[in-house]
Amino acid sequence: MGNQLSIELEYLLASRIPPGDRWNLASSDIIQADSTIIYESLTDVLDEIHQQTGIKQFYIDAVAGTIHSTSTSTTPLSANRQYSLYGET
């Protein structure tokens, strides 16, 4: 295998609306959010996220009151170019 560049993207999917366990979806490229809809439990909002995106792995920050997910993209890197100006060729 050659050199590869891996990029991990983190997506904010939902935020908690205090007080209690109420949640609102966050607008992003991967989810369609209606700011007027409030989900009454963590399970409800996770199910909605899964239905819209197919995502099954979530990261919950209880202090910040947020739900995130990540995706990783890998791109092969081309071979290092050599320059005659620097005496490399």
TIMARDO-587573 format. One line per field, with one value per atom (N, C-alpha, C): residue in one letter; chain; residue number from 1; x, y, z. Coordinates in pm, 1 decimal. Layout:
<pts>
code <- c(A	...)
unit <- c(A	...)
pos <- c(NUM	...)
east <- c(X	...)
north <- c(Y	...)
up <- c(Z	...)
</pts>
This chain:
<pts>
code <- c(M	M	M	G	G	G	N	N	N	Q	Q	Q	L	L	L	S	S	S	I	I	I	E	E	E	L	L	L	E	E	E	Y	Y	Y	L	L	L	L	L	L	A	A	A	S	S	S	R	R	R	I	I	I	P	P	P	P	P	P	G	G	G	D	D	D	R	R	R	W	W	W	N	N	N	L	L	L	A	A	A	S	S	S	S	S	S	D	D	D	I	I	I	I	I	I	Q	Q	Q	A	A	A	D	D	D	S	S	S	T	T	T	I	I	I	I	I	I	Y	Y	Y	E	E	E	S	S	S	L	L	L	T	T	T	D	D	D	V	V	V	L	L	L	D	D	D	E	E	E	I	I	I	H	H	H	Q	Q	Q	Q	Q	Q	T	T	T	G	G	G	I	I	I	K	K	K	Q	Q	Q	F	F	F	Y	Y	Y	I	I	I	D	D	D	A	A	A	V	V	V	A	A	A	G	G	G	T	T	T	I	I	I	H	H	H	S	S	S	T	T	T	S	S	S	T	T	T	S	S	S	T	T	T	T	T	T	P	P	P	L	L	L	S	S	S	A	A	A	N	N	N	R	R	R	Q	Q	Q	Y	Y	Y	S	S	S	L	L	L	Y	Y	Y	G	G	G	E	E	E	T	T	T)
unit <- c(A	A	A	A	A	A	A	A	A	A	A	A	A	A	A	A	A	A	A	A	A	A	A	A	A	A	A	A	A	A	A	A	A	A	A	A	A	A	A	A	A	A	A	A	A	A	A	A	A	A	A	A	A	A	A	A	A	A	A	A	A	A	A	A	A	A	A	A	A	A	A	A	A	A	A	A	A	A	A	A	A	A	A	A	A	A	A	A	A	A	A	A	A	A	A	A	A	A	A	A	A	A	A	A	A	A	A	A	A	A	A	A	A	A	A	A	A	A	A	A	A	A	A	A	A	A	A	A	A	A	A	A	A	A	A	A	A	A	A	A	A	A	A	A	A	A	A	A	A	A	A	A	A	A	A	A	A	A	A	A	A	A	A	A	A	A	A	A	A	A	A	A	A	A	A	A	A	A	A	A	A	A	A	A	A	A	A	A	A	A	A	A	A	A	A	A	A	A	A	A	A	A	A	A	A	A	A	A	A	A	A	A	A	A	A	A	A	A	A	A	A	A	A	A	A	A	A	A	A	A	A	A	A	A	A	A	A	A	A	A	A	A	A	A	A	A	A	A	A	A	A	A	A	A	A	A	A	A	A	A	A	A	A	A	A	A	A)
pos <- c(1	1	1	2	2	2	3	3	3	4	4	4	5	5	5	6	6	6	7	7	7	8	8	8	9	9	9	10	10	10	11	11	11	12	12	12	13	13	13	14	14	14	15	15	15	16	16	16	17	17	17	18	18	18	19	19	19	20	20	20	21	21	21	22	22	22	23	23	23	24	24	24	25	25	25	26	26	26	27	27	27	28	28	28	29	29	29	30	30	30	31	31	31	32	32	32	33	33	33	34	34	34	35	35	35	36	36	36	37	37	37	38	38	38	39	39	39	40	40	40	41	41	41	42	42	42	43	43	43	44	44	44	45	45	45	46	46	46	47	47	47	48	48	48	49	49	49	50	50	50	51	51	51	52	52	52	53	53	53	54	54	54	55	55	55	56	56	56	57	57	57	58	58	58	59	59	59	60	60	60	61	61	61	62	62	62	63	63	63	64	64	64	65	65	65	66	66	66	67	67	67	68	68	68	69	69	69	70	70	70	71	71	71	72	72	72	73	73	73	74	74	74	75	75	75	76	76	76	77	77	77	78	78	78	79	79	79	80	80	80	81	81	81	82	82	82	83	83	83	84	84	84	85	85	85	86	86	86	87	87	87	88	88	88	89	89	89)
east <- c(83.2	0.0	87.3	47.7	119.6	72.0	121.9	80.3	-64.2	-137.8	-276.7	-303.6	-395.3	-440.3	-578.3	-592.6	-721.7	-774.3	-898.0	-963.6	-1087.0	-1094.9	-1211.7	-1296.8	-1422.5	-1516.4	-1609.4	-1637.9	-1730.5	-1855.2	-1971.2	-2098.5	-2176.4	-2224.8	-2318.0	-2455.0	-2518.8	-2646.8	-2765.3	-2746.6	-2857.7	-2804.1	-2889.0	-2855.9	-2970.1	-2932.2	-3032.3	-3095.5	-3225.6	-3298.1	-3335.8	-3268.9	-3299.0	-3436.1	-3499.2	-3454.9	-3498.1	-3439.9	-3480.9	-3414.9	-3481.2	-3428.5	-3500.6	-3497.0	-3560.5	-3450.2	-3471.4	-3365.7	-3419.1	-3329.1	-3359.9	-3250.2	-3288.8	-3189.8	-3113.4	-2987.7	-2903.0	-2902.2	-2908.1	-2901.0	-2759.1	-2746.5	-2614.9	-2632.1	-2520.1	-2524.3	-2586.3	-2587.1	-2632.7	-2768.5	-2828.2	-2955.1	-3046.1	-3175.5	-3273.6	-3339.1	-3320.9	-3369.7	-3483.6	-3584.6	-3693.4	-3683.4	-3644.7	-3618.7	-3742.7	-3861.2	-3983.5	-4014.4	-3947.5	-3973.9	-3882.0	-3940.2	-3864.6	-3891.2	-3783.6	-3794.3	-3791.2	-3882.2	-3904.6	-3809.0	-3722.4	-3625.5	-3503.3	-3394.9	-3272.9	-3299.5	-3374.5	-3405.8	-3482.9	-3577.7	-3654.9	-3565.5	-3474.3	-3389.3	-3286.7	-3233.1	-3139.3	-3208.7	-3332.9	-3408.0	-3431.8	-3464.9	-3486.1	-3356.7	-3246.4	-3116.9	-3086.9	-3110.2	-3085.6	-3175.0	-3302.0	-3394.1	-3351.1	-3299.7	-3259.1	-3123.4	-3032.3	-2893.5	-2842.4	-2903.4	-2852.0	-2740.3	-2701.8	-2593.8	-2637.8	-2547.0	-2575.4	-2477.4	-2377.3	-2277.6	-2281.1	-2301.9	-2317.0	-2220.6	-2181.5	-2099.3	-2179.1	-2204.5	-2287.5	-2199.7	-2206.8	-2138.0	-2245.6	-2253.3	-2359.3	-2346.3	-2224.2	-2204.2	-2245.3	-2201.7	-2234.6	-2378.2	-2434.8	-2570.3	-2576.6	-2482.0	-2476.8	-2460.6	-2504.0	-2486.3	-2408.3	-2299.0	-2213.1	-2198.5	-2153.0	-2110.2	-1989.5	-1913.9	-1796.4	-1798.6	-1727.4	-1702.9	-1558.9	-1499.3	-1359.8	-1350.4	-1271.6	-1247.7	-1097.9	-1062.2	-921.6	-892.1	-782.7	-740.9	-595.5	-563.7	-423.4	-343.4	-221.3	-131.6	-42.0	-13.5	75.6	219.7	303.7	445.5	505.8	607.4	673.7	739.2	712.1	771.0	914.3	1003.7	1142.9	1169.6	1249.8	1279.5	1428.1	1459.6	1600.0	1661.3	1579.6	1627.0	1699.8	1652.3	1711.8	1815.1	1845.5	1944.2	1889.1	1758.0	1696.8	1694.4	1708.7	1706.7	1837.8)
north <- c(-118.3	0.0	124.0	224.9	351.4	443.2	563.4	662.7	703.2	723.9	765.0	879.7	964.4	1073.3	1037.5	1033.6	1004.8	1131.7	1162.9	1280.4	1232.9	1271.5	1237.0	1361.5	1351.5	1462.2	1435.0	1537.5	1523.9	1605.7	1543.4	1608.1	1627.4	1748.7	1773.7	1731.8	1639.3	1585.9	1641.4	1665.2	1713.1	1782.9	1867.2	1937.1	1921.3	1914.2	1900.8	2036.2	2034.4	2154.6	2141.6	2217.2	2207.3	2267.4	2228.7	2125.9	1988.1	1888.0	1750.9	1690.4	1589.1	1504.4	1535.8	1660.9	1700.9	1738.2	1706.0	1720.9	1785.1	1854.7	1917.9	1878.6	1840.7	1805.9	1930.0	1911.7	2019.7	2012.0	2125.0	2128.2	2096.5	2010.1	1976.8	1921.6	1884.8	1828.5	1689.3	1622.0	1482.3	1462.1	1568.3	1552.3	1670.7	1641.6	1747.5	1779.7	1902.4	1940.3	2041.0	2020.5	2116.2	2167.1	2293.1	2346.5	2352.3	2333.9	2337.6	2202.4	2096.2	1962.4	1938.8	1904.9	1871.3	1724.8	1648.5	1506.2	1492.7	1415.1	1408.3	1316.0	1245.9	1159.0	1138.2	1094.3	1063.0	952.2	852.4	741.1	789.2	880.4	934.0	1005.2	1089.7	1164.6	1072.9	974.8	879.9	799.3	760.9	686.0	771.3	898.0	988.0	1006.9	1024.8	1038.1	912.0	796.1	669.5	656.5	692.8	682.2	771.9	890.7	983.5	950.2	896.7	882.1	738.4	648.8	512.5	498.1	607.2	604.8	524.2	438.8	356.9	380.9	465.5	493.4	642.4	674.0	812.3	841.8	968.1	1015.2	1121.5	1096.7	1186.1	1257.3	1389.7	1471.2	1520.4	1456.1	1487.0	1627.6	1675.4	1809.9	1916.0	1900.0	1997.3	1980.1	1861.5	1834.7	1821.8	1746.9	1731.2	1585.3	1554.4	1422.7	1443.9	1370.4	1380.8	1244.1	1246.8	1126.1	1164.2	1064.8	1090.4	1003.7	1048.4	965.6	987.7	884.5	892.0	872.7	957.9	950.1	928.4	834.1	804.6	830.6	901.9	935.3	895.0	821.8	787.5	911.9	919.3	1030.1	990.4	1086.2	1056.8	1051.1	989.9	978.3	1117.5	1128.5	1257.3	1301.7	1424.8	1480.3	1524.3	1502.6	1543.8	1661.8	1753.5	1876.0	1883.2	1912.9	1927.2	2053.8	2153.7	2279.4	2255.8	2157.6	2128.5	2015.0	1967.8	1861.6	1723.0	1708.2	1579.9	1482.9	1531.9	1441.3	1443.9)
up <- c(0.0	0.0	0.0	-76.7	-79.8	31.6	24.1	122.0	96.4	205.4	194.7	290.7	251.8	336.3	388.7	520.7	582.6	647.7	617.4	674.6	749.7	877.3	957.7	975.5	935.3	948.5	1065.0	1141.7	1254.0	1222.6	1241.6	1213.8	1343.0	1366.1	1474.9	1424.7	1496.0	1451.3	1529.7	1659.9	1742.4	1866.9	1924.3	2048.3	2147.4	2276.2	2381.7	2409.1	2435.1	2471.9	2619.0	2707.2	2850.5	2880.2	2987.3	3081.7	3033.6	3090.4	3061.1	2939.8	2885.6	2778.5	2647.7	2605.8	2480.4	2381.6	2254.9	2154.6	2028.2	1956.2	1829.7	1730.9	1608.5	1506.8	1462.4	1428.5	1376.8	1224.8	1159.9	1013.2	968.6	869.9	815.0	674.3	614.0	479.1	477.0	591.5	591.5	656.8	711.5	781.6	750.8	734.4	712.0	845.7	892.1	1023.6	1011.4	1093.9	1108.9	1251.9	1267.9	1401.8	1489.5	1431.0	1512.4	1576.3	1528.9	1584.6	1703.9	1816.7	1937.3	1969.6	1983.6	2016.3	2168.2	2222.2	2366.7	2441.0	2367.5	2435.7	2346.5	2408.2	2334.7	2233.1	2272.5	2182.0	2060.0	2079.9	1966.9	1866.0	1915.1	1822.7	1755.8	1828.3	1765.9	1656.7	1679.7	1579.1	1454.3	1473.3	1358.8	1280.0	1349.7	1281.8	1201.3	1261.6	1191.4	1068.9	1079.9	966.3	850.9	882.8	776.7	715.9	796.0	749.9	743.0	818.7	827.6	929.4	993.6	1092.8	1214.2	1263.0	1381.0	1494.5	1471.4	1574.5	1605.1	1732.2	1775.5	1889.1	1901.3	2011.8	2085.6	2213.2	2292.6	2394.4	2393.9	2493.2	2589.3	2704.7	2800.9	2857.3	2877.2	2932.7	2830.7	2706.6	2602.2	2552.6	2573.7	2525.7	2374.9	2318.3	2173.8	2133.4	2012.7	1952.0	1822.5	1807.1	1689.5	1624.2	1500.5	1431.3	1347.0	1305.8	1223.2	1098.3	997.8	879.7	837.6	781.6	739.4	589.2	526.1	382.9	362.1	275.1	248.3	100.6	75.9	-60.0	-77.7	-184.2	-207.1	-243.9	-194.1	-226.7	-342.7	-428.6	-540.5	-489.7	-569.5	-532.3	-520.1	-438.1	-420.4	-550.5	-586.1	-706.5	-675.7	-770.7	-754.2	-846.2	-795.9	-869.9	-903.1	-1028.8	-1069.7	-1011.1	-986.7	-929.7	-796.7	-718.7	-588.4	-593.8	-716.3	-731.0	-698.0	-703.3	-667.1	-784.3	-906.0	-1021.6	-1095.6)
</pts>
